[in-house]
Amino acid sequence: MTATLAAGPDFLYQRCWPLPEVALGSRVLDISTGTGEAAIMTLPIVGTSGFVIGADISPAMVEAARDRLNDSSFWPVAADGQALPFRDGSFDAVTCQLGLQFFPNPALGLKEFRRVLRPGGCAAACVISTPDRAPMAGILADTISRFLPEQRNIVYLSFALADAKRLEELLDSAGFGDIRVEREIREYVIESFDDYWAPIEAGIGSLPQAYLALSEPDRRSVREEVRERLLRFESNGQLVMSIEMLIGKGRA
């Protein structure tokens, strides 16, 4: 199983791709492709002699990626990341950006990643760190969870793989070698709170979907509380925040 946009607004995506191993002519599988954010960064590298398959369990996301990229080297496919419909050794690289934490069984997903890689091929999974190290998602999750206490575990799935040691162990148990788990901290400048909030109001991602499940009065309360809590990151009307991601890599 894969997820749609994992943590919400597009600005949560990290430019941790392409992998060093991706080159002209590479065959790349991008799992949990969403609207194709990672794929769009990989396509110029593989060129017309290579290709990127964008797999997502959501047919709506697959169509969105198809419409957005409109590239002959990009092939969107509706597929479950825990049961990939590809032969063993089909790809040079597998990427999964902000999706693995939503798999019901991440270990099974990683075994599938390895299975479809050629010998020596590389996989990389980018996941969000702890809520305090990713406040643009952490504050939203904390606020929503108090309005939906019975769904707290679901709301906090965005941070389910924030433990670097666990991510390393999952890669190891899936049979990967040359394993590395790196921390990437990026600073983002968002022009205004309204720019931050627009993707949430549009329901882009798991946290925004939880937000939209609230009653209208509760949605207004969440918005105002999040705005208040983000004031400490405001500078000249802009929001300036850092986000920490974990990037786990391994070789088949």
N, C-alpha and C positions, 0 to 999 in steps of 0.2 A: 504494500500500500504506500502511496506517496501523498504528499500534501500539496495544496495550492501555495500561494505566497505565504511563507512560513510565519513571519513575525509581523507582517503588516505593511507599512508604507514602503514604497520602492527604495527610499533612501537607506533602508536597512541592508540593502545588498552591498557586499564588499567586492572590490575589484581584485579578488584573489585568484582570478583566472587570467589567461589560460595557464595550464600546467607547463613547466619547462619542457616536458616531454612532447607536448603538442606542437606539431610542425606542419609544413605544407604537405597535404595529402593524408593527414591523420584522419582516422575514423573515431569519432568521439560520441559517447552517449551521455547526454545531460539529463539526469533523473530529477524529478520534481521541477521540471523546467518552468512551470508557471507561465508567465507571459514572455519567457525567453530571455531574461536578463543576462544569465551566464552565457547562453548560446550566442547572443549578439556580440559578445566580446571574443568568442572563440572562432566564429566564422571567418573573419579576415585572416586568421592564422592558418587555417586548414586550406583555404582557397578553393578554387573550383575542382581541384583534383581530390579533395577530401570531402567529408560531410559531417554534419552534426545531427544526430537524432535526438529530439527533445521529447522525453517521455513524462507523462503526468497522468495520474489516475482520474483527474477531472477532465471530462470532454470539453467543458467550457474553457478551461485553461489552454487545452490543446488548440482549440479554435482561435483563442486570443493570440497565442504565440504564432500561429500560422498567418493570421492577418497582420500582425505587427512586423514580422520578419520578411515575409514574402520573398524568400531567397531559395533558389533551386538547390542549394547545398544544405538546406535545413529541412528535415523530414519530421514533422510532429506526429507522435503516436500516443494514443490512450493506452496506458499500461500500468500495471501494479509493480512497484519497485521491489516487492518481495517475491514476485513470480514473473520475471522478465521474459518476454516472448522472443528471445534471441538465442542463437546457437552459442555454444562454448567458444571462447576465444574470438569473438566477433569484432572487438574494439581495441584500439590502441590506448584509449584513456576513458575513464568514467568520472564524471563530476556530479556532485549533488550539493546544491547551494541552498541552505536554510530549509531543508526538507527532512533529513534523516531523523531529527528529533521527534517527528510526528509519526514515524513508522510504529505500528503496534509491536513489531519485533525488529529493532535495528540490527541485531546480530544476523538475522535471516537476510535482511536487505543487503548487508555488507557481503555475505557469502554469495549472493547473486551478483553483486558488483564484480567480485573476483572471478566468478564463473565465466562471465561474458568477456573478460579481458584476455587478450593474447598473453602468452608467457612473457614476462618482463614489462607488461603494460602497467600503467599507474592509475590509481583512483584517488580522488580527493573529496572530502566532505567538509563543508563549511557550516558550522553551527553557532548559534548565539551563546554568549557567555551568561553569567549570572545576572539577575535583574538589576543589581546595584551597579554593574559594570556596563549595562546597556539601558540607561535610564529612559530613553525615548520609548522603549518597549516595556521596561520594568515598571515605570510609574503607571502606565496605562493598564498593565496586567493587575497591579496591586489595587488600583481603583475599581476596575471592573469586578474583581473577585469578591470585593466586599458587598457588591450589589447582587452577585450570583455565588454565594458561598458554597452552594451544593455543586457548583461546577469549577471550584478552585483548581482541582487537579488538572482538569482539561485546559483551563485558562493558562496554567503554568507549564504546559507542554512545550511552549516555545523555548524553555530553559532546561529541558530534560536531559540534555547531554553537555551541560556546562562543566562537568568534571573531566579534566584533561586525561587523568589516569584511566577513567572508565572508557573514554573514547579510544585510548591506546589499546586497552584490553580487548575491546570489541573488534578492532582491526586485527589484532593478533589471533583471536579465536576464529576469525573468518579466513585465516590462512595467509594473510598478507605478510610480506617481509619488508625490510628497509622502512620501518614505520617511523613517522615523525608527526608530532602534534605541536603546532606552533600557535602562539597567540598573536593576533593582529589587532592593534588599537588604532582606530581612525577617528579623526575629528570631522564633524559635519556642521555646516552652517546652513540653517534653514531660514529662509527670508522672513517668515512670520509664523505665528501660531496657526493662522488660517491655512498656510501651506502645509504645515505639519498635519493638520486635522483633516484636510480634504480626502486623502486616501482612506482614512478611518471612517468618515461619513459615507464613503463609497463602498465600504465593506470589503476592501482589498486586504485579504489575509485572515488568519484565524482569530486574532484578537479583535479586529474590527467586526467580524461576523458575530462574535459574542456580544459586542457592544450593541449591534443592531437588533439583537434578540431582546434587549431591555425595552421597557415601556418608554414612551416619549418623555415623561417627567424625569425618569431615571437617566435617560440619555443626556438630558440637559444638565443634570447634577454631575454626571461623570465628566462631561466636557468642562464645566466650570472648575471642578476640582483639579482635573489634569492641568488646565490652564494656570491655576494658582500654583500648583507644585512645580511647574516648569519655569516659573518666573525667575528662579535662581540661576537659570541658564540663559537668561535674556540679556542681550547687549545691543544697544541701539536698535531695538525693535526686532532683532534677529535672535534665533535660538542657536546657541553654540554648545554642542554636546559631543562627547566621545562615546564610541561604541567598541566593545571588545568582542572579537570573534575567536573561535578555536577552529583551526584548519588541520584536519587529520589526513595524512597521506600514507599510502602504502603501495607496494609493488607486488604484482602477481608472480 
